[in-house]
Amino acid sequence: MKNVLIASFDMEVGGVERSLINMLESFDYNNYNVDLMLYRHKGDFMKLLRGKFNILDEIEEYTTFRKSILEIFKDKKISLGLARIKARMDASKYAKKNSLEESGHVQMQRMWQFSLKYLPCLNKEYDVAISYLWPHYFVANKVKAKKKIAWIHTDYSCIDTDVIEDIELWNKFDSIVAVSEECKNSFLKKYNKLKNKVVVMENIVSPEFIRFMAEEEVEDDISKGKGFKLLSVARLSMAKGIDNGVRALRILHDKGFTDIKWYVVGYGGDEGMIRKLIKENHLEKDFIILGKKINPYPYMKGCDLYVQPSRYEGRAVTVTEAQILGKAVIITNYPTAKSQLRDGVDGLICDKSVEGIAVGIENIYNNRHLKKEIEECCRKSNYDNMEELGNIYKLFYEREKIWNR
C-alpha cells in the first residue's frame, strides 16, 4: 500500500474545505494509507472528518499560520512572531503600489519564506504528498516524498504574487492540479514555464451526500420566508463580490422588485463593511447575513435562485452543489465562468458589474419559464464526478511523463 500525505491549513467553513471532505470521504483506503496534516485543528468542519485516514497531531510551529502576531508572542514563538512582523512590513511596501488584496497574497508568501528556517520537517517519508491549499511551502520544503502534487483552486490572473519566488516553489512539485480548464489557462498565462506539470481535475462532489444533508431541518429555514429568495454561500471577502450583491439588490428594489430578499451563508473579514453597506442602502430586512453554517444545503434547497456574484473564482463548488439540488443559478462572468455551467442551459452568466448582476436576477425573476427550464436541466444532469479520483490515482503512479487529458 502507498503512503499518502494530504496537507491543508484547517477546517474552517469554506468551499475548498468542503471539496477536501468530499475527496476524503471517497478515497480508496484499501490501497492507500492516508495521513491528513492540518496546520491547526480548528474549524466547524473538523466534526465532519471521518473515515479510515489518520489525522496527524498538531505541530505547534505550524499552528502560528492561523494565529495573530500577539498570540504567537504569547506562545513564546519569538522567531516566528518576528518573521510575521517582517512579512507584514515587506508587504506594506508592496501595498503602496498595489491593492490591499494583492499585497495580502504577497504577505502570505513572505510569511512562509521568513518562517521556513524555524519550522520542523515531518519525520515520515511518503510515496505521495499532496498540498491542497496555496501557499505550498510545507510540502515543498518540509516533507520527504517520492512524488509531490499541488492544487490550484483560484484564478491566478486575478491575484498578484512574487512570480520568481513562486516559480521556484512550483518547480518542487511533480504535478500541479487545476480545478478547471480555465483555471489552468489563467495559471499558465502567468507561469507558462510550468505547462508540462499542470493537469485538470474537478473538485470531487457527492450528489448523494449533498441531497441527504439538504434534508436537515434548520431553525432559520428560508423556504418558509415570503418573497423571491436569493442565496449566496461564500466567504465575506472582496473576491466573492457580496458587496456588489448589496448594491444590485438596491437597484432591483428601486425598480420595484421589493419582494426580492437576498440571504448569505458565510462569514469573513469584510462582514463589517458589508453590514455598513446594507444599512446605508436601507436593506436591513432584505439583505440578510445568516453567518457561518456547517451545513449550507438546507438553505440552498429553500432558495428560489442561487447567485454567485464573485469577482474571480477557480471553480465555485457551491454553484455545482446548488445545481445538484435542482436550483437555477446565476454566476458573474469571471474568467473561469464558462467552465462552471452552460450559459442559458443549466444556469446563466451575467456581467460582473453591479448593473449586470441586477439585470441577470431580473431576467430570471421575470421569466419563470426559463427558470423552470434551467431547474429541470439541473435535475436531469449528472454532476457526479467520482471518476476524477481515478485520475488522481494515475498521478500517483506516473513517473517520467506527466499524465494529461
Disulfide bonds with the S-S distance in Angstrom:
none
